[in-house]
Amino acid sequence: EFSPIPAFGGTIQAKVIFHFSETPHQHAELSIDSVSLKQMLAPFPEARNTLSGLIHGEANLRTTDGDILTARGPLWVKVSDGPNEPMRVSRRFLERIGGAAIRKLDLPKQVPYDDGFLKVKVADGRILFEEASLEAQTLLRKVS
């Protein structure tokens, strides 16, 4: 078990278990606290400025070859407001995951949201969305 490690304005604590059996593998349990989505996504041009807020959650990852990019497992996160990082989602991100129905709405460039939940799976170095929930109350403008 490792002490909390500073990461993206928050902390990540890890517990790594090595299994020596017929199929040796490593299992990592991660605890995530107050990690900044904005800071975490900043290095990725496609994801930059799409989400903001602080994430809290857990991950259970398993790998057979020791390479974190081939790790597999579930990741549960909850998002909250931070002192300098309000919960926001970009219109571009909503349009990308919501398709044509979202494009018809007259949304601002950044949409405040009240609650967020993501359940994703990490597999072969990719993050795959299994479940997503985003609650937002927006002021819809009258279109004439």
C-alpha positions in Angstrom: 0.0 0.0 0.0 1.3 3.4 -1.0 0.9 6.8 0.7 -1.4 9.2 -1.2 0.4 10.6 -4.2 -0.3 14.2 -5.4 -2.0 14.2 -8.8 -3.7 16.9 -10.8 -4.5 19.0 -7.8 -5.8 16.1 -5.7 -4.5 12.7 -4.6 -4.4 9.1 -5.7 -3.7 6.3 -3.2 -2.8 2.8 -4.5 -2.7 -0.7 -3.2 -0.9 -3.2 -5.4 -1.3 -6.9 -5.0 1.0 -9.4 -6.9 -0.6 -12.8 -7.6 1.8 -15.6 -8.2 -0.3 -18.4 -9.6 -0.8 -20.3 -12.8 -1.5 -17.0 -14.5 0.6 -14.4 -12.6 -0.9 -10.9 -12.6 -1.0 -7.7 -10.7 -4.1 -6.1 -9.2 -4.2 -2.4 -8.3 -6.9 -0.7 -6.2 -6.9 3.0 -6.6 -8.6 5.6 -4.5 -9.0 9.0 -6.2 -9.7 12.2 -4.2 -10.3 15.7 -5.5 -8.5 15.2 -8.8 -9.0 18.0 -11.3 -10.7 17.0 -14.5 -9.4 20.2 -16.1 -5.8 19.5 -15.2 -6.1 15.8 -16.1 -7.5 16.4 -19.6 -5.3 19.4 -20.4 -2.6 17.4 -22.2 -5.1 15.8 -24.6 -6.2 18.3 -27.4 -9.4 16.4 -28.1 -10.4 16.3 -24.5 -9.0 19.7 -23.4 -11.7 22.0 -21.9 -14.5 19.4 -22.2 -15.1 18.7 -18.5 -14.3 20.5 -15.3 -14.9 19.6 -11.6 -13.1 17.5 -9.0 -13.4 13.7 -9.3 -13.6 11.3 -6.4 -13.7 7.5 -6.9 -12.2 4.1 -7.1 -10.6 1.9 -9.7 -9.8 -1.8 -9.7 -7.3 -2.6 -12.4 -5.6 -5.9 -13.4 -2.8 -6.5 -15.7 -0.9 -9.7 -16.6 2.2 -8.1 -18.2 2.8 -5.3 -15.7 2.1 -2.6 -18.3 -0.5 -0.1 -17.1 -1.6 0.6 -20.7 -2.9 -3.0 -21.0 -4.7 -2.9 -17.6 -8.3 -3.8 -17.5 -11.0 -3.1 -14.9 -13.8 -0.8 -13.7 -13.5 2.8 -12.6 -16.2 4.6 -10.7 -16.1 8.4 -10.2 -18.3 11.1 -8.8 -17.8 14.7 -9.7 -18.1 17.8 -7.4 -17.4 21.5 -7.5 -14.0 22.7 -6.4 -13.0 26.1 -5.0 -11.5 27.1 -8.4 -13.1 24.5 -10.6 -16.8 24.5 -11.0 -18.6 21.6 -12.5 -18.9 22.3 -16.3 -19.3 20.3 -19.4 -18.6 21.7 -22.9 -21.3 21.8 -25.6 -18.9 20.1 -27.9 -18.6 17.1 -25.5 -22.3 16.8 -25.1 -22.8 16.9 -28.8 -20.2 14.2 -29.3 -21.8 11.8 -26.9 -25.4 12.8 -27.3 -25.6 13.1 -31.1 -28.3 14.9 -33.1 -30.7 15.4 -30.2 -28.2 17.5 -28.3 -27.2 19.5 -31.4 -30.8 20.8 -31.7 -30.6 22.5 -28.3 -29.4 26.0 -28.0 -26.7 25.4 -25.3 -24.0 27.8 -24.1 -20.4 26.9 -24.9 -19.9 25.7 -21.3 -22.9 24.1 -19.4 -23.0 24.0 -15.6 -24.1 20.7 -14.3 -25.5 19.7 -10.9 -24.5 16.1 -10.6 -22.3 13.7 -12.6 -21.5 10.0 -12.5 -19.4 8.0 -14.8 -18.7 4.3 -14.9 -16.0 3.5 -17.4 -13.9 0.4 -18.1 -10.2 0.6 -18.8 -9.1 -1.9 -21.4 -5.9 -1.9 -23.6 -5.0 1.7 -22.8 -8.5 3.0 -23.7 -11.2 4.4 -21.5 -14.6 2.9 -22.5 -17.9 4.5 -21.2 -20.2 1.9 -19.7 -22.6 4.3 -18.0 -22.8 8.1 -17.8 -25.3 10.4 -16.0 -25.2 14.1 -16.0 -27.9 16.3 -14.5 -28.0 19.9 -15.6 -30.6 22.6 -15.2 -30.1 25.1 -18.0 -32.0 28.2 -18.9 -33.4 27.6 -22.3 -33.7 30.7 -24.5 -36.8 31.5 -26.4 -36.2 31.0 -30.1 -38.2 33.2 -32.4 
